[in-house]
Amino acid sequence: MKKTLILLLILIIAACAYYFLGRGDNDSSINIDSRNFIVENMEDIAFITIKNPGYPLIHLEKKSEDNWILNKKFKASKFVLNNMIGVLSKMEIKYIPTKARNANVIDNLSQVGIEITSFDNNGKILSELIMGDNDNKEGATYCVRKGFKQSYAMHVKVTEGGLRSYFQHNQLDLRDKSVFDINSKDIKSLKMTYPKDKKNSFEISKNGSTFNIEATDQFGGSNQNGNSNIIESYIKDYSHVFSEVIRTGDPSLDTISNLVPFAKLEFQLSNGENQIYDFYPMIDMLEKDVNTQTVSDLHKVERFFVFASNNEIYVVQRRLIKEFFKPIAYFY
């Protein structure tokens, strides 16, 4: 019994020595200001700059709620931005690295550090930090306030894994992946052309509060009035379509636009804007013996390359746009 008590006492003394001589000294030498890189109010964030080794400088500007502009040119993904802002305002210290680990983190920042700065509407800096690697368990990410030498292992309680992936994006990753985002009430006319199946092509035009449909090919369907309920329901399907990925600038796709598309969709909007989209089934590019010609062939298609009149190229899943492709007989 006496030996057990002695061993227990030794363990307690050793634990206390570790705490006060190890972590205790480390904590007492830390400048508390080095922790001030968390944004108190996410609503205050109006600008974000991200400088990532190996990537061009990223500049993000908030125009309105859920509307951010990337590098003063492209609409940014609201999903990616919401995640970023959430991290900047909700991250917490999971633990303080040991002195040895801290030294390694600081030394490594010159190679892997992502500099993240956020500003308010007046240009005042809300937060300046350098984000390093995730820790070995991928449960936290080392962060350092710019100008300081103390790192902290940060995490967001409600998320799994490190935080680095939320900021390690190239320009295409950050862009809004909407193929189009329109209000169906603004559609003045809609023309769907099937170049390989012209008899099923059609045009829907708005006349006052009603829509009319007509065949665009002389051998197409009847030009009698279509079912107004069916036409209006069809038009309402056109609102917001997301792509799986943006492929603009991919040289391997240069020759596709010279081929005959499966479908060509053209909008004329009430503000006078025209938007045109060419749809190329991906399977036609991958399988030499496949040539998608009619709506009835679409069950074989999983994805489309979509070439837009604004010179963007998207990849879109068929399940998201399958209701667009109807033969003219569908409306009678």
Helices and strands as residue ranges (DSSP letters): H 2-18, I 19-23, H 24-28, G 32-35, G 42-44, E 47-51, E 58-64, E 67-70, E 74-75, H 78-90, E 92-95, H 99-112, E 114-119, E 125-134, E 141-145, E 151-155, G 164-166, H 171-174, E 178-181, G 184-186, E 187-193, G 198-200, E 202-207, E 210-215, H 228-236, E 240-242, E 245-246, G 251-253, G 256-258, E 263-269, E 274-281, H 282-286, G 295-300, E 303-308, E 313-317, H 318-321, G 322-324, G 328-331
